[in-house]
Each structure stands twice: as structure tokens, then as C-alpha cells.
Amino acid sequence: MIRIKRMSRASQVSRAFLELADALVGKYDVLDLLRTLVDQCVVLLDATAAGVVLVDQNGQLQVLASSSEEGHIVEIMQHRAGAGPCVDAFLTGEVVTLSDIEADGHRYPAFQMAALSQGFQSVHAIPMRLRPNTIGALNLFRTHKGVLSDEDATIGQALADVATISLLHESAARESTAVNEQLQRALNSRVFIEQAKGVIAQRNGISMEEAFKRLRQHARSRQEPMHVSAANIIDNLILI
């Protein structure tokens, strides 16, 4: 029975990486891809929520993708405070783990309060590295205490590497200036998407999570980047 379970998970991991690799072959929506990636983290790993944060041109970390609104809130709080596991993972280029946020998270009071208020008990932050530079972090939140297994930690690092590659996929991104421009475009797109989510949620009386799903479905149905659909919603050119 144990062997069958492991083979089933191995198949899931293979399918997840195949899906991500296929998305990188041609033209793709990087924000949609990263949302797929964090969703896969929750499916594949011992994580309740996952998120990707990215450094902007001013050296500040911004939330680029999150699998849940709860995780999004926690990430925003630690970025505003300038302290937290994902901030340290970005600054040091090393994995940062808090196996018990309540007991060990006192050095990050804002993060600790936000995480516990959303029901998270542990976190595993993985740096997103490009050669010697770190451009962001992949964060895995859990509602129970403890550390990730070695297998989960390895898969998580591989997913973080895929996230990095997806952001810097264009050949022009080999130059430092082009890298910054590529990352900033993704961050600017995220602003449009957050605004559009608010419009859809208020218009339909639904949650922000459901609003994102509707926006994503609309963009996919028209085969256009999510930020384009988001801009049309903000400008009242389409109604969802």
C-alpha cells in the first residue's frame, strides 16, 4: 500500500512539472503560471498555503502570487514590517524555517501575530536565486507545527527554481537591466489584478478568492494575459 501511495505522488509531481514546463515553451502569462505553481505547492507538499514574493526596483518585496487570501495577508504584514521568514530568506539566500511560530517567532512580532491570527503554525521560506542574486522567495505556510520532510523540502526548492526560471525566461533577461524590467512588469500587472479583484468582489458580493477565479477564467477563455482583462474591468470595458 505504501508503494502505491508513493507512486501516485510521484505521478502527481511529474504531471505538475510537465504542466509548468509546457507553459514555458511558448508565450505565457507569468502571473497565471505562478498562481498555478503555488496551487501545485498546496497539492503536492505538506502545505496549507503558498505564496511567491518578488523584489521590486526599489528593493522592496511584493506579493506576486498566493494560493489563499489568508497567506496573502500574512505576507503583506511581514513585508510592511520589513521582517519575517521570507524577508530573511531573500536577504540571506538561505532557506528559513519556523517549525513553531508561536514558540519561535518572537523575533518577527508582526509576522507572528499575523500568521497566528490566520491559523498558521509553521512556515518554510525558500529563496528564489538567479546565479549569485536572490530575486524573491517561495513561502509555504502550514496550520500545524513541525518541519517539512526532506522530500517535500527538495520538491519545494525545485518549484522555487521553476518560479525563478519562469520570471526570467526571455533571452533578453540575461542582462541586469532587462531582468529588472521583466520583474517590474510582473509587479505592475499584479497591481491591476488586485484592483480588478476588488471590483469583481464588490460588484458580485463574493470573496476575493472567488473574484480571482472569475478573472482568471475570463482571461483564459479569451486567451489574453490576466492584466489585460483586469485593466478592461477597471475601465468598465467588460463586466464580470
LINKAQUI-V814407 format. One record per residue. RES is the residue in one letter. SS is DSSP state (A for helix, B for strand, O for the rest). PHI is phi in degrees with one decimal (* if undefined). OMEGA is omega in whole degrees, 0 to 359 (999 if undefined). Layout:
BEGIN
[[RES & SS & PHI & OMEGA] [RES & SS & PHI & OMEGA]]
END
This chain:
BEGIN
[[M & O & * & 181] [I & A & -63.9 & 181] [R & A & -62.8 & 179] [I & A & -62.2 & 181] [K & A & -63.5 & 180] [R & A & -66.6 & 179] [M & A & -64.3 & 178] [S & A & -63.1 & 179] [R & A & -68.7 & 178] [A & A & -59.4 & 178] [S & A & -65.8 & 178] [Q & A & -62.3 & 180] [V & A & -62.9 & 180] [S & A & -60.8 & 180] [R & A & -64.4 & 181] [A & A & -63.6 & 181] [F & A & -70.1 & 176] [L & A & -65.5 & 179] [E & A & -62.4 & 180] [L & A & -67.8 & 179] [A & A & -64.3 & 179] [D & A & -61.2 & 182] [A & A & -67.7 & 183] [L & A & -86.6 & 185] [V & A & -68.0 & 183] [G & O & -116.1 & 178] [K & O & -70.2 & 183] [Y & O & -147.1 & 176] [D & O & -94.0 & 187] [V & A & -62.5 & 181] [L & A & -70.7 & 176] [D & A & -64.6 & 179] [L & A & -61.7 & 181] [L & A & -68.9 & 175] [R & A & -65.8 & 175] [T & A & -60.0 & 181] [L & A & -63.0 & 181] [V & A & -68.9 & 175] [D & A & -63.3 & 179] [Q & A & -65.9 & 177] [C & A & -58.8 & 180] [V & A & -69.3 & 180] [V & A & -70.9 & 189] [L & A & -88.1 & 189] [L & O & -110.4 & 177] [D & O & -81.4 & 183] [A & O & -134.4 & 177] [T & O & -85.7 & 180] [A & B & -149.0 & 180] [A & B & -142.2 & 179] [G & B & -153.2 & 176] [V & B & -115.7 & 175] [V & B & -116.9 & 187] [L & B & -138.4 & 178] [V & B & -83.6 & 179] [D & O & -94.9 & 184] [Q & O & -66.3 & 179] [N & O & -95.4 & 179] [G & O & 80.6 & 180] [Q & O & -100.8 & 178] [L & B & -81.4 & 179] [Q & B & -130.1 & 177] [V & B & -76.8 & 181] [L & B & -104.6 & 179] [A & B & -153.4 & 179] [S & B & -146.3 & 181] [S & O & -80.6 & 181] [S & O & -152.6 & 178] [E & A & -67.9 & 179] [E & A & -62.7 & 178] [G & A & -64.1 & 179] [H & A & -60.6 & 180] [I & A & -61.0 & 181] [V & A & -62.7 & 181] [E & A & -64.9 & 179] [I & A & -62.5 & 181] [M & A & -61.5 & 182] [Q & A & -72.3 & 178] [H & A & -70.4 & 178] [R & A & -64.5 & 179] [A & A & -77.8 & 182] [G & O & 71.1 & 181] [A & O & -152.3 & 179] [G & O & 160.2 & 181] [P & A & -56.5 & 182] [C & A & -70.4 & 176] [V & A & -64.5 & 178] [D & A & -65.6 & 178] [A & A & -61.3 & 178] [F & A & -67.3 & 184] [L & A & -69.8 & 184] [T & A & -95.9 & 185] [G & O & 73.0 & 181] [E & O & -120.3 & 176] [V & O & -65.5 & 178] [V & B & -121.7 & 182] [T & B & -124.3 & 169] [L & B & -116.8 & 183] [S & O & -78.8 & 179] [D & O & -145.4 & 185] [I & A & -61.6 & 182] [E & A & -64.9 & 183] [A & A & -85.2 & 189] [D & A & -114.3 & 186] [G & O & -95.6 & 185] [H & A & -67.1 & 179] [R & A & -75.0 & 175] [Y & A & -125.1 & 188] [P & A & -58.5 & 181] [A & A & -67.0 & 177] [F & A & -62.8 & 182] [Q & A & -58.1 & 180] [M & A & -62.8 & 182] [A & A & -65.1 & 182] [A & A & -63.5 & 180] [L & A & -64.9 & 180] [S & A & -66.2 & 179] [Q & O & -95.9 & 176] [G & O & 89.2 & 181] [F & O & -87.8 & 183] [Q & O & -112.0 & 179] [S & B & -149.9 & 182] [V & B & -149.3 & 179] [H & B & -132.2 & 183] [A & B & -107.5 & 185] [I & B & -116.3 & 180] [P & B & -68.1 & 174] [M & B & -103.3 & 189] [R & B & -107.4 & 171] [L & B & -124.7 & 185] [R & O & 53.6 & 181] [P & O & -81.9 & 185] [N & B & -97.1 & 174] [T & B & -110.8 & 186] [I & B & -105.8 & 181] [G & B & 172.2 & 181] [A & B & -155.3 & 172] [L & B & -105.1 & 185] [N & B & -114.6 & 180] [L & B & -115.9 & 180] [F & B & -101.5 & 180] [R & B & -135.3 & 180] [T & O & -90.8 & 175] [H & O & -133.5 & 183] [K & O & -80.8 & 178] [G & O & 119.7 & 181] [V & O & -104.6 & 175] [L & O & -67.4 & 173] [S & O & -67.3 & 179] [D & A & -58.1 & 180] [E & A & -65.3 & 180] [D & A & -64.7 & 180] [A & A & -62.9 & 179] [T & A & -66.6 & 178] [I & A & -64.6 & 178] [G & A & -61.0 & 177] [Q & A & -64.1 & 178] [A & A & -63.4 & 178] [L & A & -66.6 & 176] [A & A & -62.5 & 178] [D & A & -64.9 & 177] [V & A & -63.5 & 178] [A & A & -60.5 & 179] [T & A & -63.3 & 180] [I & A & -61.6 & 182] [S & A & -63.3 & 180] [L & A & -75.5 & 186] [L & O & -116.6 & 188] [H & O & -71.4 & 184] [E & O & -65.3 & 182] [S & A & -61.1 & 180] [A & A & -66.8 & 183] [A & A & -72.0 & 178] [R & A & -70.2 & 178] [E & O & -88.7 & 185] [S & A & -57.7 & 181] [T & A & -62.7 & 180] [A & A & -65.6 & 177] [V & A & -58.6 & 181] [N & A & -60.5 & 180] [E & A & -65.8 & 180] [Q & A & -62.4 & 180] [L & A & -67.1 & 182] [Q & A & -66.4 & 177] [R & A & -60.6 & 179] [A & A & -64.7 & 179] [L & A & -66.1 & 178] [N & A & -62.8 & 178] [S & A & -62.3 & 180] [R & A & -60.9 & 179] [V & A & -61.7 & 178] [F & A & -58.8 & 183] [I & A & -65.0 & 179] [E & A & -63.6 & 178] [Q & A & -64.9 & 180] [A & A & -65.7 & 177] [K & A & -58.0 & 179] [G & A & -63.1 & 179] [V & A & -63.8 & 181] [I & A & -64.3 & 181] [A & A & -63.1 & 181] [Q & A & -68.1 & 182] [R & A & -65.8 & 186] [N & A & -107.4 & 181] [G & O & 63.7 & 183] [I & O & -123.4 & 180] [S & O & -74.1 & 178] [M & A & -64.7 & 179] [E & A & -64.1 & 178] [E & A & -66.8 & 178] [A & A & -62.0 & 178] [F & A & -63.4 & 180] [K & A & -61.0 & 180] [R & A & -68.1 & 178] [L & A & -62.5 & 181] [R & A & -62.8 & 180] [Q & A & -63.7 & 179] [H & A & -62.1 & 182] [A & A & -63.9 & 181] [R & A & -65.8 & 182] [S & A & -65.3 & 180] [R & O & -104.1 & 179] [Q & O & 52.5 & 177] [E & O & -131.2 & 179] [P & O & -59.1 & 182] [M & A & -61.1 & 182] [H & A & -68.1 & 176] [V & A & -70.0 & 176] [S & A & -61.0 & 181] [A & A & -61.4 & 180] [A & A & -63.1 & 179] [N & A & -66.3 & 178] [I & A & -68.9 & 180] [I & A & -61.5 & 180] [D & O & -84.5 & 179] [N & O & 62.0 & 178] [L & O & -83.0 & 174] [I & O & -136.7 & 179] [L & O & -120.5 & 176] [I & O & -126.1 & 999]]
END
